[in-house]
Amino acid sequence: MRRTRTGILLLLICANTITWSQDEEFSKMPYLSFFTGLVNYQGDLNPNSFTFGRSKFTAGASVRIPLSRWFTARAGFNIGSLEAADRYNRDYLKPRNLSFFTSVKEVFAALELNLLNIDKSRFTPYFYGGIAVFHFNPWAYDNGGEKIYLQPLSTEGQGILDFPTQKTYKLTQFALPFGAGLKYAVSNNVHVGIEFSQRKTFTDYLDDVSSFYVDRDKLLAAKGSKAVEMAFRGLSSPAASAPYPAHGEQRGTPSEMDWYYFTGINLEVKMSALASLFRGGRDKSYQQRCPRRIL
């Protein structure tokens, strides 16, 4: 009789309670993750780290596959745009009057380390690192307000025979992504969190600014008047009175590569739960732990 009463009590509890699954099969189910937030950059037109005054909207998605309770493989993409201008820069750089805009599209793969077991604690800090491939194409408005792409103009003599040390930069390059975040398990199926991440690039030309000015007449002969106009915008500034800089005069800081970074929120949904939702059914990872036989 005592066993019967205990069994009935367990049935009542199971009928009204959905418990957290603890088996390894559940822990290895993949998640679809959605990211949104802000993106910004650090470089010659914005030398300060982690400034968000002119940040732009970004969005992305990824697939996360738990490899164990502690490690997760993740791969996905992000899209956004970057911009900066000397009018917001340090005072001694404002007369240069340069500016740029670019979209950024990246794909990445990374390994994530979770510091806590989220199935038990329901939250965990995490770190991640990996590799990314990104595409950019800097442009700016000319004196007439027309959109001009900068890389073909060789504003620092890139690819011009008279300046053999100046190599044309590629618009698709590698980067090293790494970051940290905190996520919380709303349920077995849904995690939400915040994340900050950086991208160490291997180019100093996200903003089309890197090294030094080249000879004005040689640039004019090779690329035309538009290249001269976009290489030194100080001539279009009302406050500017300086002539076009001499060949070899510093234009940027080639020893420091450009960076870009993301800040935002993640929403992770178990892919089996999404599939179940579209089928109109229930996710099998929700398990009622009820005894098969009481007596």
C-alpha positions, -999 to +999 in steps of 0.1 A: +000+000+000+028+024+008+044+017-025+011+023-043+007+057-026+042+067-035+037+057-071+004+077-073+022+107-059+050+104-085+024+102-112+007+134-100+041+152-099+050+140-134+017+150-148+023+187-139+061+191-141+085+191-171+120+185-159+153+195-173+169+168-194+203+157-181+214+131-207+243+135-230+221+131-261+203+163-252+235+182-244+248+176-279+218+189-298+227+219-320+213+254-314+205+281-340+218+314-326+207+350-336+229+380-328+221+417-330+238+448-316+265+473-325+297+472-345+325+497-346+362+499-355+395+511-343+420+525-368+436+557-382+403+576-383+393+564-348+424+556-328+405+552-295+396+518-283+359+507-277+341+539-286+305+536-295+295+571-305+293+563-342+285+526-339+263+510-365+237+483-364+248+447-370+232+413-372+242+377-376+234+341-372+253+310-363+250+273-355+263+261-322+270+224-316+279+214-280+309+190-281+308+184-243+294+202-212+323+227-215+331+231-252+309+243-280+318+246-317+302+276-335+301+288-371+282+316-387+281+350-403+278+387-393+270+417-414+273+454-405+289+487-415+317+509-403+323+546-406+346+573-392+358+608-400+386+631-389+360+658-379+354+635-348+391+627-345+418+641-323+424+678-328+458+675-346+442+651-372+411+671-380+429+692-407+435+660-427+396+658-431+395+622-442+364+600-438+353+565-449+324+541-449+323+504-456+301+474-452+316+444-435+305+408-442+322+380-424+319+342-419+336+326-389+343+294-371+353+292-334+355+271-303+336+283-272+346+275-236+318+275-210+330+280-175+299+265-158+275+236-166+245+255-179+223+225-176+227+227-139+235+263-131+212+277-158+238+304-166+275+305-176+302+329-186+321+319-217+350+327-239+356+319-275+383+322-302+386+312-339+391+324-374+371+345-398+371+357-434+356+391-440+350+414-470+351+452-470+353+480-496+359+515-482+343+545-499+338+582-492+319+612-506+338+635-528+336+673-529+304+671-550+287+646-527+293+616-550+300+582-535+336+572-545+352+538-538+387+544-526+407+512-532+409+516-570+423+552-566+455+540-549+454+570-526+488+560-511+503+549-544+493+512-540+500+493-572+516+523-590+550+515-606+565+547-592+559+534-557+570+498-557+568+494-519+531+503-519+511+471-525+475+470-534+454+457-505+429+429-508+392+435-500+387+400-487+410+390-458+414+369-427+408+380-391+411+364-357+378+367-337+377+363-300+354+374-272+334+367-241+299+367-229+273+355-204+243+334-213+212+323-193+191+292-200+155+303-201+145+267-207+160+235-222+154+250-256+162+287-253+193+306-241+197+344-241+229+363-234+252+393-240+284+392-258+314+414-266+339+403-293+368+417-313+383+410-347+421+413-351+427+420-387+459+418-407+452+450-427+456+487-420+433+496-448+398+492-435+396+530-437+420+533-467+445+550-445+478+535-435+512+549-443+523+581-461+514+606-489+529+600-523+540+625-548+510+645-560+520+648-596+528+611-600+495+601-584+477+626-607+494+611-638+487+575-627+451+577-613+437+611-622+424+641-603+399+622-582+427+602-566+444+634-556+412+648-542+404+618-521+440+613-509+441+646-491+407+661-482+421+689-461+420+711-492+382+709-491+381+719-454+371+756-448+397+757-420+425+742-441+452+764-455+481+738-459+491+727-494+491+691-505+515+672-483+550+664-496+559+629-507+567+607-477+548+628-452+529+607-427+493+599-435+486+570-412+502+546-387+512+514-406+526+497-375+491+494-361+466+472-378+428+480-379+403+463-356+365+460-355+344+448-327+308+437-318+286+442-288+251+428-285+227+401-275+224+365-285+192+344-287+199+306-290+171+282-298+175+244-300+171+233-336+150+203-326+126+227-309+123+248-340+116+218-361+090+206-337+074+241-337+071+240-375+056+205-373+031+217-348+043+192-322+062+191-290+100+189-286+111+154-275+138+170-252+110+179-228+108+147-209+083+137-182+101+115-158+073+092-149+077+056-137+067+030-163+054+007-137+043+016-101+034-017-086 
